[in-house]
């Protein structure tokens, strides 16, 4: 989605909040993929990502990952 956004964006000067948008998309894709690879084992996911399990749970909630 981000790359498509850049392709269709006419005025890059009107863009705000790009960093947060990119981080959110990358985190979602990364956590979602690792969750699938570990069969939902949050302890393993947190270890792979180098974050605490509490931080992972917060990210899962905020990103609305099922």
C-alpha positions as a printed Julia matrix, in Angstrom:
66×3 Matrix{Float64}:
  0.0     0.0    0.0
  2.78    2.45   0.87
  4.52    2.06  -2.47
  1.23    2.49  -4.32
  0.65    5.64  -2.31
  3.91    7.11  -3.62
  3.01    6.19  -7.17
 -0.3     8.06  -7.09
  0.71   10.95  -4.8
  0.91   14.19  -6.77
  1.98   16.59  -4.01
  4.38   14.99  -1.53
  4.52   18.26   0.45
  0.94   17.74   1.62
  1.76   14.36   3.21
  1.94   14.19   7.01
  2.39   11.3    9.4
  4.19    9.12   6.86
  6.58    7.61   9.43
  3.76    6.33  11.64
  1.91    4.94   8.64
  4.94    3.03   7.36
  5.86    1.68  10.8
  2.29    0.5   11.38
  2.2    -1.38   8.07
  5.63   -2.94   8.55
  4.86   -4.0   12.13
  1.54   -5.49  11.08
  3.09   -7.53   8.26
  6.05   -8.66  10.35
  4.1    -9.66  13.47
  1.36  -11.32  11.44
  3.87  -13.41   9.46
  5.89  -14.44  12.52
  2.68  -15.33  14.38
  1.78  -17.69  11.53
  5.28  -19.21  11.41
  5.27  -19.86  15.17
  1.65  -21.09  15.18
  0.63  -18.19  17.44
  3.29  -18.71  20.1
  3.59  -15.19  21.48
  6.64  -16.01  23.6
  8.52  -17.1   20.48
  7.29  -14.1   18.48
  8.45  -11.69  21.2
 11.84  -13.39  21.39
 12.3   -13.29  17.59
 11.39   -9.59  17.52
 13.48   -8.76  20.58
 10.59   -7.21  22.49
  8.76   -8.15  25.67
  5.61  -10.23  25.55
  3.69   -7.29  27.05
  4.91   -5.01  24.25
  3.93   -7.65  21.71
  0.44   -7.94  23.21
  0.04   -4.15  23.06
  1.12   -4.1   19.4
 -1.23   -6.98  18.55
 -4.12   -5.11  20.18
 -3.28   -1.75  18.57
 -2.72   -3.27  15.13
 -5.87   -5.42  15.5
 -4.04   -8.64  14.62
 -6.22  -11.72  15.05
